[in-house]
Amino acid sequence: MPIRPEASAAAPVVVTRPLQQATAFAAQVEALGRRVEIFPLLAIEPVEDAAELRAVLDRLEAFALAVFVSPNAIDAALRLRPQWPRQVAIGIVGEGSRAALRAHGIDERSATIFCPQHTGKMDSEELLKALPLAQLRGRRALIVRGQAGRDFLSEALRQQGVAVEYVTAYRRLMPTLDADRRARLLALADGGADWVITSSEALRNLLELARLAGGEDRVVKLQRQRIFVSHHRIAQTAQSLGFCSVTLTGSGDERLLAALQSSP
C-alpha cells in the first residue's frame, strides 16, 4: 500500500527538475494550494570546454535542422548563438522546450519549429513523425543534447538519408548529498510526499540518494510514495524500480498540474 500522510497534513509536492526549470513550475503548484518542496534530482552544468559547441554553432547555417533534446540544450546553445538563422528549422520534443525558445525570443514567427503532434506522447518517436523527411533527405541535421542520450532519432534520420551530427551542450550530474539535502530527503522519505518526476535518470538518482542518505529502509519508504510522471517510458522505469503508486499524466505542465489538482 502506498504511504499517505495524515489527512490533516496534505502531502508536499516535491518538484525534482533541475533548479533552472524548477521555480516556475513550483509557483504553479503553489497556486493550486499545495505545499511545495524544490529538490532537484539532476544538476545541470556547462560542458568543461565549450569550444566544440561554439564551433558547431558558428557553422549552424550548414544544417537544415537542429533538434534540441531539452530546455537545457536550448539555453546552453542560445546563450552562445542568440541570433537564430531563419533557414535552419528547429525540432523540439516538449512544451518546456517551446517555452525555452520563447524565452530566447524564438517562436513560429521567427523560425520553423517542428514538434510532436500527439500531445499525450511528446518524444523522439513522435517528433520523427512530424518532420518533413522528404525535404531533409540528403541534407544535414544537428542534435544538441547533454553528454549522452538515446540514439533513436539519429538512427531513424540516417535511415531516411539525413546526415546527423551531435554536439554536447551541457552535463547532467547527480546532485551532491550535503548535510542539508540529506536531512531534507530523510524528512520527505519519513513524512510522505508526492513526487513529480520528468526524467528516468532523475528517478534512478532519487533511489541512489536515498540509499546514501538512509540505506534500504528509506528506499522502501520512497517506493511506497506517490509519483507523477510525464511519459510512459518514465512510468516503465518507475515500475521496474519498485514504485507501487505511479500516475502517468502525459506531457506538458498542464497535465501534471491537473493530475496534482485531482489527487490532493
N, C-alpha and C positions, 0 to 999 in steps of 0.2 A: 504493500500500500504506500502511495506517495505520502511524504510528511507534509502536513499543512500547519501553519501557525494557528494559535487560538483565534477564534472568530473575532474577539475584541481587538486583536492586533493584526491588521492586514499585512500580508507578506510584502516586504520591499521588492521592488523590481530592480534587478541588477543589470545594468547596461554594460556589456562587455566589449564593445567596439574599441578600436584604438582611440586614444584620447582625442585625436584630431577630429573624429566624427562622432564622439560620444555626447558632447554637451548639448547640441541642438536637439537630438533625439530625446535626451533625458528631460529637457524642458517640456517637450510634447507629452511625455509620460506623466510628468508632474501636473500638467494641465488636466489630466484625467482624474486627478485626486489621489494618485498613487505616490507613495514614498519611493524615492529613487536612490540607488547606490551606483556610482560610476566605478567600475572595477575592470579596467582593460585587461584582456587576456592575450593581446598582441601588442607589441611595441613596434612602431614604425620608425625606422631611422634611415637617413640618407645612405646611399652607397658610399663606400670609403673613398672611392675615386670616381668623380663624375665625368671624367674625360671621355669615356666611351659614349655616355648618354649625350653629352654636348656634341660630339662628332656626328652622331646619328641625326640629331635634331638639326644640325647645320645643313644636312642634305635631305631634309624632310620632303622637299619637292620631288624627289626621285620615287616616292611611293604613291600609289593610287589610294591606299587605305592605311589608316593607323588605328589599331584596336587597343583600347585601354582596358585592362582587366579589372580595374578598381578605381574608386575615387583617389586613392593614394597615388596611383600611377599618373592620373591626370594632374594632380597637384605638383608632383615631382617634375614632370615634363614641362608643364606650362609656366613654372617658375623660371625655367631656362629659355623657353620659346613662347613668350606671351602672345605674339602675333601669329595667328594660325593661317596658313595658306589655304585659300578657298578651294583650290583644286584637289586638295587631299581630303578624302572622305574620312569620317570618324566612325568607329564601331564601339559600342558600349554594351554592357550586359545587365545593367540595373538602373533603377531610378536614382539611386545615390550618385551614380556617375553622371547622370544628366544634370543633377543639382550642382555637382562639382564643376561641370562645364559652364553652367550659367554663372557660377561664382567667378569664373575667369572671363566672363563676357562673351561666351560662345553659346549660340543656340541655333535653331533651324534657319534663322535669317542670315547667319554669317557662315554656316558650314553645312555640309550634307552629313546627317547623322543617321546611322543605322542602329537599330536596337531590336530585341525580340518583340514580336507582336503578341505573343501569348503572355499576358501579364502575370499569369499564375505560375509561370516557369521561365524565369529570367536566367539563362545560362548560355554557354557557348553553343550548344546544340541548336537552341532557338535563334541565336544571333546568326548562325550559318544560314538558316532558312530565310532570313531577312536580307542577306547580302545579294547584290547583283552579280552572281558568279560569272555569267557570260561576259560581262563588261570587265571583270577583273582578270580573266584568263590571259596569260602572257604578260601580266604586269606584276608589280611588287607590292607586298603588304608588310607592314611593321607591327609587331606585337610588343606593347610596352607593359612590363609586368614587374613583380617582385623577383627575388633571387631564384625562384623556382615556380613551376606551375604545371597545370595539365597540358598535355600535348594534343588534345583532340582537335582544336581549331586549326593549328598549324598543319597537322597531318591531313585534315579534310580539305584545306585550301590547296595544299600541294597536289592532292589527287585531282583537283579541278584545274591544274595548270598554273597556279599562282605561286610565285617565288616568295618565300616567307623569311623574314629576318626578325630576331628577338633583340630586345635591349632591356637591361635591368635598370629600373628607375629607383628602387628602394629596397630595404631589407626588412623582413618580418622576424621579430625575435620574441621569445617568451620573456615576459617581464621578470625582473629580479624580485625575489621574495624577501624584502626587508622586514624589519620588525613590525612596522605599521601595517603593511599588506598582509603579513601572516596573521596578525590579530584580527583584522577585518575579515579575512577569509574564514578563520575559525568561527567567528561570531555568526557569519552567514550560514556556514555549514550546520552549526548547532541550533540556530534560531529558525531556520527555514526561509526560503526566498523563491521568487520567480526569476528565472534567468533568461535573458534574451541573447540568443547565440546566432551569429550570422556567418560563422566560418567553422568548418570541421577542424581546422588547425587550432582554433581557439578552444574548442571543446576538449581536444586532447590536452591542451595546455592546462585547462581547468583541473583535470584529474591529476596531472603531474604536480601542479602546485599544491593540490590538496594532500597528496602523498608526502610532499616535502614538509608541509605545514603541520600535519596531524596524523599521518600514517593511513593505513587502510580503513580505519574506523571512520575517518572523515570522508574518504572516497565513497563509502557505502551511504553515508548520510546525504551526500550530494546526488548520488544516483537515484535517490528516492524523492528528490525535489522536482518541481515542475520546470520544464524548459520550453521555450518558444523558439522555433527555428523557422527560417525563411525559405528553405529549399529542401527538396526531397532527399538530396544527397547528404545533407547535414542530419536529417532525420534518420537515415540509414546508419550513419556513423554513430549517432546517439544510441540507437538500439543495440548496435554491435558492442558499444562500450558499457552497456548495462543500465542505461537510464530507463526508468519504467513509466514516466509521465512526460510524453513528448507531444507537443502541439505544433503541427505543421501549418503555418499561416499563409504561405505563398510570399512572393517577392514584393518588396515595397514597404515603406514605413507605415502607410495607411493600413495595410493588412495586419502588421504587427500590433499597431495601436488598437485596431478593432478587436483583435483577439485578447489583448490585455484588458480592454474595457469590458468584454463579455465574460471574463474569468476573474472576478475580484478575489 
